[in-house]
Structures are given as structure tokens and as C-alpha cells.
Amino acid sequence: MQKKKILVTGGAGFIGSHLCERLLKEGNEVISLDNYFTGSKDNVIHLLDNPYFELIRHDVSNPFFIEIDEIYNLACPASPIHYQHDAIQTVKTSVMGAINMLGLAKRVNAKVLQASTSEVYGDPFVHPQVESYWGNVNPIGIRSCYDEGKRCAETLFMDYHRQNKVKIKIIRIFNTYGPNMNPNDGRVVSNFIVQALKNENITIFGDGTQTRSFQYVDDLVEGMVRMMATDDSFTGPVNIGNVHEFTMLELANQIIDIIGSKSKIVFNPLPSDDPKQRKPNINLAKEKLGWEPKVQLREGLVKTIQYFEKII
């Protein structure tokens, strides 16, 4: 098998670090590009002994030049706390990052995958969400820096493909959890685990009946690698997520149970534009990638909790 040179933007982030590890295991040369706004060197430090792995500090909203075969464009803060912290930079990362990576792919004839998000569906009227659904997004809301940034990135990818024949892939990632998550990122899985480990009250926003479907990070990485390997005529977008839906209350109770925590559950008001339910239709991923998630929630939570026990 020929060794490919692969660029992973956001390579020191939660998902990017797992992807770098997987691509190295498959015998590729991997370059991680990260500005460490939400990523951490700790996530990839164990890979530095590998002579085929390189770390470069760079912000994708600025152009970047390198000879490579494939690009996985993952760079962007992905939790509400982080992406709302500097909303303008979030949009720039999504939009300018897409333009810069597409420009690079066009110059060196590389294949490029865009990590888009289930957030493009907004607070959906269609359930479960299919790729053909255009979404229900508030373009001026507090979450729109992320939602609209990713929607614009998808637009750019399709336009570069149609106009310049760039080889593109688009995946829409649904809620994902696992080791290397940032403990302070405000995502529900990490929040609940940290609170439960400290025996603090677990805060649920709303009445706890809103649902999410959670996929373990290894399942997502498998989906990404399979998507990149598809025929050039297939661009996506493809939903990559778990179809098993859980309420916030079920998730909290499961985490309390695994940890044996003394935490109590308390309820706070629901923030604006927070979707009430979200779950992917993954028929396209099954058909085109032969992919579906394998890791059950409890099994994935146990591994994630073990990681958080080490770092807290």
C-alpha cells in the first residue's frame, strides 16, 4: 500500500487526535495543523515518537502551503462555550478555513473532506434528519456563527467541486463523545461526567426530555476514513451519527450509575435556539460506506469516564 501524505486540520483536537492516530496506524504520513484554541498538545503527545507524524501550529483562517494527497478539514471550535466565545473567529475559521483548504486541494490536486455538522439542520422540523433536509436555522442567533459557518463551508465545497473539479467529501457529524474531550467544553457528556466525578449537582437545561443521539469517537473516525475512500463521483453530504436516541435525563442517570456518584440532578432554563431533538437518518452511510456505529452508549461511556478519571 502506498504511503499517503495526509493533512489533518484541527489535528490536536478531540476528534482530530483520534483521526491522526488511526491514519498513522494505517501507515500514512500525517501532518497535524492546529492553533491550539480548543485543541491540546496533550492529545497527540504520544504520537510524537512516530517519525511520520508532524505537528504544525497554524490557524487555518490564514493560507497554508504544503504538498499532500488528502486533507481532513476538522479545524473549528465545536462546543457552544468555545464557538460563542469569539463568534467572529468561529465564522472565519469555518469560511476562510474552507477557502484555504479548498485552494490548497485545488493547487496540489488533493482530495479534501469537510467535517460539517448536524447543526446545519438547526432545530429540525424533520425527524430523523435526512441529508436532503435543508434545515431550520436562525441566521442571527447566538449559535449561528457555528451553524451558518458550517453551512457556508458546505456551499464552498460544492462550488469548488462544480467549478474547479476539486475532489471533495462532506460528512455531517452528529453528537460525538470519547477520550480527549475537553473537560471544560460545555458539551453535555463531558459536563455530566465531570460533575458526577466531583459529586456535584448535574445540571440539565430544560426538563431533560430533549434528546440527542451519541456516537463514540472510534465509530466516527471509521466513517470518516470510509468516506474518504469512496469513489470521486460521490461527494456527500453524508450523516455520520448514532440512531439510538437518549433523553438528557437518561444520559445523566446512566453516568451517575456507572460512576456510583452521589450527584443530584438539577434543572435550569433551556438556552435559546437549543434543538429539542436530533437524530440522524444513516441509510446513505449504510448504503455508500457500509458503515454504521458499533459501540453501545454504556461501553463508550465507561471508556470516556476512565479517561476523565485520569485527567481530573
C-alpha positions as CSV (number, residue, x, y, z in Angstrom):
1,M,0.0,0.0,0.0
2,Q,1.3,3.4,-0.9
3,K,2.0,5.8,2.0
4,K,-0.2,8.9,1.7
5,K,0.7,12.3,3.0
6,I,-2.4,13.5,4.9
7,L,-3.1,16.9,6.4
8,V,-5.5,17.0,9.4
9,T,-6.6,20.5,10.4
10,G,-7.6,20.6,14.0
11,G,-5.4,17.6,14.4
12,A,-4.8,18.2,18.1
13,G,-8.5,18.5,18.9
14,F,-10.8,15.8,20.3
15,I,-11.7,14.2,17.0
16,G,-8.6,15.2,15.1
17,S,-6.3,13.4,17.5
18,H,-8.1,10.1,17.2
19,L,-8.1,10.5,13.4
20,C,-4.3,11.2,13.3
21,E,-3.7,8.1,15.4
22,R,-5.8,6.0,13.1
23,L,-4.2,7.3,9.9
24,L,-0.7,6.7,11.3
25,K,-1.7,3.1,12.2
26,E,-2.7,2.6,8.6
27,G,0.9,3.5,7.6
28,N,0.4,7.1,6.3
29,E,2.4,10.2,6.9
30,V,0.3,12.6,8.9
31,I,0.7,16.4,9.4
32,S,-1.5,17.9,12.2
33,L,-2.3,21.6,11.8
34,D,-3.7,23.3,14.9
35,N,-3.7,26.7,16.6
36,Y,-4.5,25.1,20.0
37,F,-7.5,27.3,20.6
38,T,-9.5,24.3,21.7
39,G,-7.0,21.5,20.8
40,S,-4.3,20.4,23.1
41,K,-0.8,19.0,22.5
42,D,-1.6,16.5,25.3
43,N,-4.0,14.8,22.9
44,V,-1.2,14.0,20.4
45,I,2.0,14.0,22.5
46,H,2.1,10.2,22.4
47,L,2.3,10.3,18.6
48,L,5.4,12.5,18.5
49,D,7.7,9.4,18.7
50,N,6.4,8.4,15.3
51,P,8.8,9.7,12.6
52,Y,5.8,10.0,10.2
53,F,3.9,12.4,12.4
54,E,4.4,16.2,12.4
55,L,2.8,19.0,14.4
56,I,2.5,22.5,13.0
57,R,1.0,25.4,14.8
58,H,-1.1,27.3,12.3
59,D,-4.5,29.0,12.1
60,V,-6.5,27.8,9.0
61,S,-8.1,31.2,8.5
62,N,-4.6,32.0,7.0
63,P,-3.4,30.3,3.8
64,F,-1.1,27.3,4.2
65,F,1.1,25.6,1.5
66,I,2.2,22.0,1.5
67,E,2.4,19.0,-0.8
68,I,-0.2,16.5,0.3
69,D,-2.5,13.8,-1.1
70,E,-5.5,14.2,1.3
71,I,-6.9,16.8,3.6
72,Y,-9.3,16.3,6.5
73,N,-10.7,19.7,7.4
74,L,-11.7,19.5,11.1
75,A,-10.5,22.8,12.4
76,C,-13.2,24.7,14.2
77,P,-14.3,25.1,17.8
78,A,-17.3,22.8,18.2
79,S,-18.9,23.4,21.6
80,P,-21.2,26.3,22.3
81,I,-18.9,27.7,25.1
82,H,-16.0,27.9,22.7
83,Y,-17.6,28.9,19.5
84,Q,-19.6,31.7,21.2
85,H,-16.5,32.9,23.0
86,D,-15.3,34.5,19.8
87,A,-18.1,34.2,17.3
88,I,-16.4,36.2,14.6
89,Q,-13.3,34.0,14.7
90,T,-15.6,30.9,14.6
91,V,-17.1,32.1,11.3
92,K,-13.7,32.9,9.9
93,T,-12.3,29.5,10.8
94,S,-15.2,27.8,9.1
95,V,-15.4,30.0,6.0
96,M,-11.8,31.1,5.5
97,G,-10.6,27.7,6.6
98,A,-12.7,26.1,3.9
99,I,-11.5,28.5,1.3
100,N,-7.8,28.0,2.2
101,M,-8.1,24.2,2.3
102,L,-10.0,24.1,-0.9
103,G,-7.5,26.3,-2.5
104,L,-4.7,24.1,-1.3
105,A,-6.5,20.9,-2.6
106,K,-7.0,22.6,-6.0
107,R,-3.3,23.5,-6.3
108,V,-1.9,20.1,-5.4
109,N,-4.8,18.0,-6.7
110,A,-5.6,16.6,-3.2
111,K,-8.8,15.1,-2.1
112,V,-10.4,17.1,0.8
113,L,-13.0,16.1,3.4
114,Q,-15.1,18.7,5.2
115,A,-16.2,17.9,8.7
116,S,-19.6,19.5,8.7
117,T,-22.2,19.1,11.5
118,S,-25.7,18.1,12.4
119,E,-26.0,21.8,13.4
120,V,-26.7,22.6,9.7
121,Y,-30.2,21.2,10.4
122,G,-30.8,23.7,13.2
123,D,-33.9,23.0,15.3
124,P,-35.3,20.5,12.8
125,F,-38.9,20.1,11.7
126,V,-38.0,16.7,10.0
127,H,-37.1,13.8,12.3
128,P,-34.9,11.9,12.0
129,Q,-32.8,14.2,9.8
130,V,-32.1,13.1,6.2
131,E,-29.3,14.7,4.1
132,S,-31.9,16.2,1.7
133,Y,-33.4,18.3,4.5
134,W,-32.3,21.9,4.3
135,G,-32.7,22.7,8.0
136,N,-34.3,25.3,10.2
137,V,-31.5,27.7,11.3
138,N,-31.7,31.1,12.8
139,P,-29.2,33.1,10.8
140,I,-28.9,35.8,13.5
141,G,-29.0,33.7,16.7
142,I,-26.2,33.2,19.2
143,R,-25.4,29.7,17.7
144,S,-25.4,30.9,14.1
145,C,-21.7,31.7,14.0
146,Y,-21.2,27.9,14.1
147,D,-24.3,26.7,12.2
148,E,-24.0,29.2,9.3
149,G,-20.2,29.0,9.2
150,K,-20.5,25.2,8.6
151,R,-23.4,25.7,6.1
152,C,-21.3,28.2,4.2
153,A,-18.3,25.8,4.2
154,E,-20.6,23.1,2.6
155,T,-21.6,25.7,-0.1
156,L,-17.9,26.5,-0.8
157,F,-17.0,22.8,-1.1
158,M,-19.8,22.1,-3.6
159,D,-18.9,25.2,-5.6
160,Y,-15.2,24.3,-5.7
161,H,-16.2,20.9,-6.9
162,R,-18.6,22.1,-9.6
163,Q,-16.4,25.0,-10.8
164,N,-12.9,23.7,-10.3
165,K,-13.4,19.9,-10.2
166,V,-11.9,19.7,-6.7
167,K,-12.3,16.2,-5.2
168,I,-14.5,16.8,-2.2
169,K,-16.2,14.8,0.6
170,I,-18.7,16.2,3.1
171,I,-19.8,14.5,6.2
172,R,-22.3,15.8,8.8
173,I,-21.2,14.8,12.3
174,F,-23.8,14.2,15.0
175,N,-23.0,14.4,18.7
176,T,-19.8,12.5,19.4
177,Y,-18.0,11.7,22.7
178,G,-15.0,9.9,23.9
179,P,-11.5,10.3,25.4
180,N,-9.6,13.5,24.6
181,M,-12.8,15.6,25.0
182,N,-12.0,18.9,26.7
183,P,-13.4,18.8,30.3
184,N,-14.4,22.4,30.1
185,D,-16.0,22.5,26.7
186,G,-19.6,22.7,28.0
187,R,-20.8,19.7,25.9
188,V,-23.3,17.6,27.7
189,V,-21.4,14.3,28.0
190,S,-18.2,15.9,29.4
191,N,-20.3,18.2,31.7
192,F,-22.2,15.4,33.2
193,I,-19.1,13.2,33.7
194,V,-17.1,15.9,35.3
195,Q,-20.0,16.9,37.6
196,A,-20.6,13.2,38.5
197,L,-16.9,12.5,39.3
198,K,-16.8,15.5,41.6
199,N,-20.2,14.5,43.2
200,E,-21.6,17.9,42.2
201,N,-25.1,18.6,41.1
202,I,-25.7,17.6,37.5
203,T,-27.2,20.5,35.6
204,I,-29.8,19.7,33.0
205,F,-31.1,22.5,30.8
206,G,-34.8,22.4,30.2
207,D,-36.9,19.5,31.6
208,G,-34.5,16.8,30.5
209,T,-36.8,15.3,27.8
210,Q,-34.8,16.8,24.9
211,T,-33.0,14.1,23.1
212,R,-29.6,13.6,21.4
213,S,-28.0,10.6,19.7
214,F,-24.4,10.0,20.9
215,Q,-21.8,8.2,18.9
216,Y,-18.4,7.0,20.2
217,V,-15.4,8.7,18.6
218,D,-14.0,5.4,17.1
219,D,-17.2,4.9,15.1
220,L,-17.0,8.5,13.7
221,V,-13.3,8.0,12.7
222,E,-14.2,4.8,10.9
223,G,-17.0,6.7,9.0
224,M,-14.5,9.4,8.0
225,V,-11.9,7.0,6.7
226,R,-14.5,5.1,4.7
227,M,-16.0,8.4,3.3
228,M,-12.5,9.5,2.1
229,A,-12.1,6.2,0.3
230,T,-15.3,6.4,-1.7
231,D,-15.3,7.0,-5.5
232,D,-14.5,10.6,-6.5
233,S,-18.0,11.0,-8.1
234,F,-19.6,10.7,-4.6
235,T,-19.4,13.9,-2.6
236,G,-21.9,13.5,0.1
237,P,-23.1,15.1,2.3
238,V,-23.5,12.0,4.5
239,N,-24.8,11.9,8.1
240,I,-22.4,10.1,10.5
241,G,-24.1,9.6,13.8
242,N,-25.8,7.1,16.1
243,V,-29.5,6.4,15.6
244,H,-30.2,5.5,19.2
245,E,-31.8,8.5,20.9
246,F,-31.4,9.2,24.6
247,T,-33.0,11.9,26.7
248,M,-30.7,14.1,28.8
249,L,-32.2,12.5,31.9
250,E,-31.4,9.0,30.7
251,L,-27.8,10.1,29.9
252,A,-27.3,11.7,33.3
253,N,-28.7,8.7,35.2
254,Q,-26.5,6.3,33.2
255,I,-23.4,8.3,34.0
256,I,-24.3,8.5,37.7
257,D,-24.9,4.8,37.8
258,I,-21.5,3.9,36.1
259,I,-19.6,6.2,38.4
260,G,-21.6,5.4,41.5
261,S,-21.8,9.2,42.0
262,K,-23.7,11.0,44.8
263,S,-24.7,13.8,42.4
264,K,-28.2,15.0,42.3
265,I,-29.9,16.3,39.1
266,V,-31.0,19.9,39.0
267,F,-32.8,21.8,36.2
268,N,-32.0,25.1,34.5
269,P,-33.8,27.1,31.8
270,L,-33.2,25.9,28.2
271,P,-30.8,28.3,26.2
272,S,-32.2,29.9,23.0
273,D,-32.0,28.0,19.7
274,D,-31.2,24.8,21.5
275,P,-32.7,21.9,19.4
276,K,-35.3,19.8,21.2
277,Q,-34.3,16.6,19.4
278,R,-31.7,15.5,17.0
279,K,-31.1,12.1,15.4
280,P,-29.6,11.1,12.0
281,N,-31.1,9.0,9.3
282,I,-28.0,7.0,8.3
283,N,-29.4,5.0,5.4
284,L,-27.0,6.8,3.0
285,A,-23.9,5.9,5.1
286,K,-25.0,2.3,5.3
287,E,-25.6,2.2,1.5
288,K,-22.5,4.1,0.3
289,L,-20.0,3.4,3.1
290,G,-21.2,0.1,4.5
291,W,-21.0,2.0,7.8
292,E,-23.0,2.0,11.0
293,P,-22.0,2.6,14.6
294,K,-20.8,-0.4,16.6
295,V,-20.1,1.0,20.1
296,Q,-23.1,1.0,22.6
297,L,-23.6,4.0,24.8
298,R,-22.7,2.3,28.1
299,E,-19.5,0.8,26.7
300,G,-18.4,4.1,25.2
301,L,-19.2,6.0,28.4
302,V,-17.1,3.6,30.5
303,K,-14.0,4.3,28.3
304,T,-14.7,8.1,28.4
305,I,-15.2,8.1,32.2
306,Q,-11.8,6.2,32.6
307,Y,-10.2,9.0,30.6
308,F,-11.7,11.8,32.7
309,E,-10.8,10.0,35.9
310,K,-7.1,10.2,34.8
311,I,-7.2,13.9,34.0
312,I,-9.3,15.3,36.8
